[in-house]
Amino acid sequence: MSIQMQSDQSQHALRVLEKAAGMDVLALQLVEQVQPSAEAGQAVVRVKSAAVNPSDVKATLGIMPKAVFPRNPGRDFAGLVVDGPPHLLGLEVWGSGGDVGITRDGSHAAFLQLPVAAIAAKPTRLTMDEAGAVGVPFVTAYEGFRRCGFFEDADASNKTVVVMGANGKVGQAAVQLAARSGARVVAVQRHAELEGHSSAPVDIVQAGSVDIATRILELTGGKGADVIFNTVDSVYFEAAQKAMAKGASQIFIIATKGQTVPFDVFSFYRGMHSFYGIDTLALDVVQSCQHLQAMRAGFEDGSLKPFPVAAVDALPLSQAMRAYRRVLAGENQRMVLHP
């Protein structure tokens, strides 16, 4: 892996010119970036903090089929509007996008040009680092629940939501959103203690210590889960299907390409089940920011909490390769860049 310095100037952007030659050859260039002028209907954001997501690294490696080259990577951001409509100047903003850093220049840069419709004021309670690290995990969790109609139920207290892989970042976000809605939440994870925040009690099912489906049925009095948010590939597919209540939904956010699983069609149609595949690359920056704004009240009142970002995990662009390597290796802490 390599990163090449192109300038001594203070304003820079990471630039990837072409698909990497292999998993061990991640070539990023650190290039000078001049502040762009806002075009009609656009605003320019001075990026203060931008998370490094697994999808950022994978897109740079060419794993994401929609990624274009050359471009600046980075999907999540928090910063300050420095050009555009006068009423937006100086506004502290946050955002994310399936197009940002994938099909258009992204946030691992000093400046980011966005449609005015994607300009969303960040929650006042959040620091720039916290706001810059919310994006992809919370947007993914929100979109999963939205797609299956979970938010349409004004009273979710009669619902049971099971989050498979609750210790991951999307899992933690899903636990928070489900708990805030008033649903009963069951977290299936590797550890006995809940990782992350919840505004209400959460039942823990420790993977490997019990039969997951049996335990979920015990916890629900034999009914099963109304919604299962599966964040862990096919590992939990069979257990999840066995634990689904009548009319339940299962949400999927990840799968290995070409992977197949045994599918019991009989139990699927007799159970009146629904499956939802969630790909947030299909949500552009405007749609993603609308999701974030729908969660804004929770971050303002404290019922939703951002991921903590340690000082050692906030790096300048010149050290971006450290963050990329750690995320590629499966780092569970949120890493952010300070352009």
Secondary structure, 3 states (H helix, E strand, C coil): CEEEECCCCCCEEEEECCCCCECCECEEEEEECCCCCCCCCEEEEEEEEEECCHHHHHHHCCCCCCCCCCECCCCCEEEEEEECCHHHCCCEEEECCCCECCCECCCCECEEEEEHHHCEECCCCCCHHHHHCCHHHHHHHHHHHHHCCHHHCCCCCCCEEEEECCCCHHHHHHHHHHHHHCCEEEEEECCCCCCCCCCCCEEEEEECCECHHHHHHHHCCCCCEEEEEECCCCCCHHHHHHCEEEEEEEEECCCCCCCCCCCCHHHHHHCCCEEEECCHHHCCHHHHHHHHHHHHHHHHHCCCCCCCCCHHHEEEHHHHHHHHHHHHCCCCCCCEEEC
